[in-house]
Amino acid sequence: MVPRDPRAGSFFDLSERTKLRLTGGDRVRFFNGQITNDVRKANNVAAIQACVLSAKGKMNAHLFLSVHDDYILIDADRQLEDALTSRLERYVISDDVQIENITDQYSLFHFLTENEPSVPGSFISVSRFGLTGRDLWVPATQHDETKQVSSEALAFCDHTCEEVFRIEQGIPAWGRELTEDTIPVEANLEQSCIDYVKGCYIGQEVISRMKMSGQRNKGLYGLTTGDGPRLSTEMKLYPIGEEREAGWITSTTWSDRLGKNIALGYVKRPFNNPGAQLHARAGEETVVVKIVSLPFNSDG
């Protein structure tokens, strides 16, 4: 049964995600110099998220990580499998660090429940949808058994359900809201992914300058037409009555829980005021949209 509201108790199968394991005596120091967050905040029962940046402060990857006695576990979008491995290996010079791709060796499940689910395994606390949940890594050979046992206790949120929930929660996804042209603070990743006191990492200078200035050229917002026309990712955003481009749409869906069409998109300054209206346009089609803060709620 697919849940109408996954927050009420559900689980997700994230096994398709890229999974890497870092080993070697220099793994913590090395990885801390590659990511925006502090590796030392994570452990074997609590994971964190972080970004990998270019020298210009733009994203090479968004990932989650947990730290164990002899290794670091990393997971990221499947599209990043080759690129993330290559990006990390490029900076392993004389470090004692080994990067192993274990994508096909392990399955990954995520649970949203008030209490720890009655599923065998060691759980890792992590926020993937703006809510504290629990990850479970199991050998790939145990995938079907784990999914069956989980289904007996909780509703399964499939890929369609997951995408709707992600958009409702305002969570950016790689290839949609997150690309190699994205700066993390523009995608609302500052609080979850950036540590401003941990020390140097690639791209830090750009991120620090943005914090000092307090300015960002655009930001990720919610957009809605209520029960009006469905939006599309081909649409650009314009101030009503003007031809200046004010932004663009990145993800769209209909939310049964909220009873309206919703979308995520980037809105430029100075048009990014929640409550304001814009035109969304693709070809001859023009739709009035309302800017709302994220996550979406029934009043927005």
C-alpha positions in Angstrom: 0.0 0.0 0.0 1.4 3.4 -1.0 1.0 5.9 1.8 -0.9 9.2 1.2 1.3 10.8 3.8 4.7 9.1 4.2 5.3 11.0 7.4 2.8 8.8 9.1 5.1 5.8 8.9 6.7 4.4 5.7 9.9 3.1 4.2 11.8 3.8 0.9 14.0 1.6 -1.2 17.1 3.7 -2.0 19.2 0.8 -3.2 19.8 2.3 -6.6 21.9 5.1 -5.1 25.7 5.2 -5.7 27.5 3.8 -2.6 31.2 4.2 -1.9 33.4 3.1 1.0 36.5 5.0 2.0 39.3 3.2 3.9 42.8 4.0 4.8 44.5 5.9 7.7 44.1 9.3 6.1 40.4 8.9 5.2 38.9 11.4 7.7 41.5 14.1 7.1 41.3 13.6 3.3 37.5 13.6 3.1 37.1 16.6 5.4 39.2 18.6 2.8 36.7 17.6 0.1 33.3 18.3 1.6 31.4 21.3 2.9 30.4 19.7 6.2 32.5 18.3 9.0 33.1 14.5 8.8 33.6 14.4 12.6 29.9 15.2 13.2 29.0 11.8 11.8 29.4 8.4 13.4 28.1 4.8 13.0 24.6 5.7 14.3 24.1 9.2 12.9 24.8 10.3 9.3 25.1 13.8 7.9 24.8 15.3 4.4 27.4 17.4 2.6 28.3 18.8 -0.8 31.5 18.3 -2.9 32.4 21.5 -4.7 34.5 22.8 -7.5 37.1 25.6 -6.8 34.4 28.0 -8.0 32.0 26.9 -5.2 29.7 25.1 -7.6 28.4 21.6 -6.9 30.1 18.4 -8.0 27.9 16.2 -5.8 25.5 16.1 -2.9 25.9 13.1 -0.6 25.2 11.4 2.8 27.9 9.9 5.0 28.4 7.9 8.1 31.6 7.2 9.9 32.5 3.7 11.2 35.6 2.3 13.0 37.6 1.5 9.9 35.7 3.1 7.0 33.4 5.9 5.8 30.1 5.0 4.0 28.9 7.4 1.3 25.8 7.4 -0.8 24.8 9.8 -3.6 22.5 9.9 -6.6 23.1 7.1 -9.1 23.9 9.6 -11.8 27.0 10.5 -9.8 28.5 7.0 -9.7 31.4 7.6 -12.1 31.8 11.4 -11.6 32.0 11.3 -7.8 34.5 8.5 -7.7 36.7 10.3 -10.3 36.3 13.6 -8.5 37.6 12.1 -5.2 40.3 10.1 -6.7 41.7 13.2 -8.4 42.8 14.6 -5.0 44.2 11.4 -3.6 47.9 12.2 -4.1 50.1 10.6 -1.4 47.2 10.0 1.0 46.5 6.6 2.5 43.0 6.5 1.2 41.2 3.8 -0.8 37.9 4.5 -2.6 35.8 1.4 -3.3 32.6 1.4 -5.3 30.1 -0.9 -3.3 27.0 0.1 -5.1 26.1 -3.4 -6.2 27.2 -5.0 -2.9 24.7 -3.3 -0.6 21.1 -2.3 -0.5 19.9 0.8 1.3 16.5 1.4 2.9 15.2 4.5 4.6 12.5 4.5 7.3 10.2 7.3 8.5 8.8 6.0 11.8 8.4 7.3 15.4 10.0 4.2 16.8 12.8 2.0 15.4 11.2 -0.5 13.0 11.1 -4.2 13.8 13.5 -5.0 11.0 16.8 -6.8 11.7 19.9 -4.7 11.3 21.8 -1.6 12.6 20.0 1.7 12.0 21.6 5.0 11.2 19.8 8.2 12.1 19.6 10.7 9.2 17.4 13.4 7.7 16.8 12.8 4.0 13.4 14.5 3.6 13.7 17.3 6.2 12.6 14.8 8.9 14.7 12.6 11.1 14.5 9.0 9.7 16.6 5.9 9.8 18.8 4.3 7.2 19.5 0.6 7.0 22.4 -0.9 4.9 22.1 -4.6 4.2 24.0 -6.9 1.8 22.4 -6.9 -1.6 21.7 -10.6 -1.1 19.3 -9.6 1.7 17.4 -7.0 -0.3 14.2 -9.0 -1.1 13.9 -10.4 2.4 14.4 -7.0 4.1 11.9 -5.4 1.8 9.3 -8.1 2.6 9.8 -7.8 6.3 9.6 -4.0 6.1 6.4 -4.2 4.1 4.7 -6.2 6.8 5.2 -3.4 9.3 5.1 -0.2 7.2 3.7 1.3 4.0 6.1 1.2 1.1 6.7 4.6 -0.6 7.7 3.7 -4.2 9.5 5.9 -6.7 6.4 7.9 -7.6 5.4 8.4 -4.0 9.0 9.4 -3.1 9.1 12.0 -5.9 5.8 13.6 -4.8 7.0 13.6 -1.1 10.4 15.0 -2.0 8.8 18.0 -3.8 6.2 18.5 -1.0 9.2 18.7 1.4 11.2 21.0 -0.8 14.1 18.7 -1.0 16.4 19.4 -4.0 17.4 16.4 -6.2 20.5 15.9 -8.4 19.8 16.6 -12.1 16.8 18.8 -11.2 17.5 21.4 -8.6 21.1 20.4 -8.1 23.5 20.6 -11.1 27.1 21.6 -11.6 25.9 25.2 -11.9 24.3 25.2 -8.5 25.9 26.9 -5.4 24.6 25.0 -2.2 23.2 28.1 -0.4 21.0 28.8 -3.4 19.4 25.3 -3.0 18.6 25.8 0.7 21.5 23.4 1.7 23.3 25.9 4.0 21.9 24.6 7.3 22.1 20.9 6.5 25.3 20.7 4.5 27.7 23.5 5.4 30.0 23.9 8.4 31.6 27.4 8.5 34.2 26.6 11.2 35.6 23.2 10.4 38.6 24.3 8.3 39.5 24.4 4.6 37.9 22.5 1.8 37.7 23.0 -2.0 35.3 25.8 -2.9 35.3 27.2 0.7 36.3 30.7 -0.3 33.2 31.3 -2.5 30.9 29.9 0.2 32.5 32.1 2.9 32.2 35.2 0.7 28.5 34.6 0.2 28.0 34.2 4.0 29.8 37.5 4.6 27.8 39.4 2.0 24.5 37.8 3.0 23.5 37.9 -0.7 22.4 35.3 -3.1 21.3 35.9 -6.7 18.6 33.3 -6.6 16.9 30.9 -4.3 14.9 27.6 -4.4 11.2 28.2 -3.6 7.9 26.4 -3.9 5.4 27.4 -6.6 1.8 26.5 -6.9 -1.3 27.1 -9.1 -3.6 25.6 -6.5 -6.1 23.4 -8.3 -5.3 25.3 -11.6 -3.2 24.1 -14.5 -0.3 21.7 -14.1 3.1 23.3 -14.4 6.0 22.0 -16.5 9.8 22.0 -16.2 9.9 23.8 -19.6 8.4 26.9 -18.0 10.3 30.1 -17.3 9.2 32.6 -14.7 8.5 36.3 -15.4 7.2 39.2 -13.3 3.6 39.8 -14.3 3.5 42.4 -17.1 7.3 42.2 -17.7 9.6 40.3 -20.0 12.6 40.0 -17.7 13.2 36.4 -16.7 12.7 35.9 -13.0 13.5 32.2 -12.7 12.6 28.7 -13.9 10.8 25.6 -12.8 12.8 22.4 -11.9 10.3 19.8 -10.6 6.5 19.5 -10.7 3.8 17.2 -9.4 0.2 17.0 -8.2 -0.1 16.5 -4.4 -3.1 14.5 -3.3 -2.3 15.3 0.3 -2.3 19.1 -0.3 -4.9 19.0 -3.1 -3.0 21.2 -5.5 -0.4 21.4 -8.2 3.0 22.2 -6.7 6.5 22.8 -8.2 10.0 23.7 -7.2 11.9 26.4 -9.0 14.6 29.0 -8.7 13.5 32.6 -8.3 15.9 35.5 -8.8 16.2 38.6 -6.6 14.2 40.8 -6.2 11.2 38.7 -7.3 11.6 36.0 -4.6 9.1 37.2 -2.0 6.8 34.4 -0.6 3.2 35.3 -1.4 4.1 37.2 -4.6 2.8 36.1 -8.0 4.7 35.4 -11.2 3.8 34.3 -14.7 5.1 30.8 -15.7 5.4 30.6 -19.4 6.3 28.0 -22.0 5.5 28.9 -25.7 2.0 30.4 -25.8 1.0 28.9 -22.5 1.0 31.3 -19.5 0.0 30.4 -16.0 -0.1 32.5 -12.8 1.9 31.0 -10.0 2.3 31.9 -6.3 5.7 31.8 -4.6 5.6 29.9 -1.3 8.2 29.0 1.4 9.3 25.4 1.7 8.3 22.9 2.7 4.8 23.1 1.3 1.8 23.1 3.7 -1.9 23.0 3.3 -2.2 26.7 3.9 0.3 27.8 1.2 
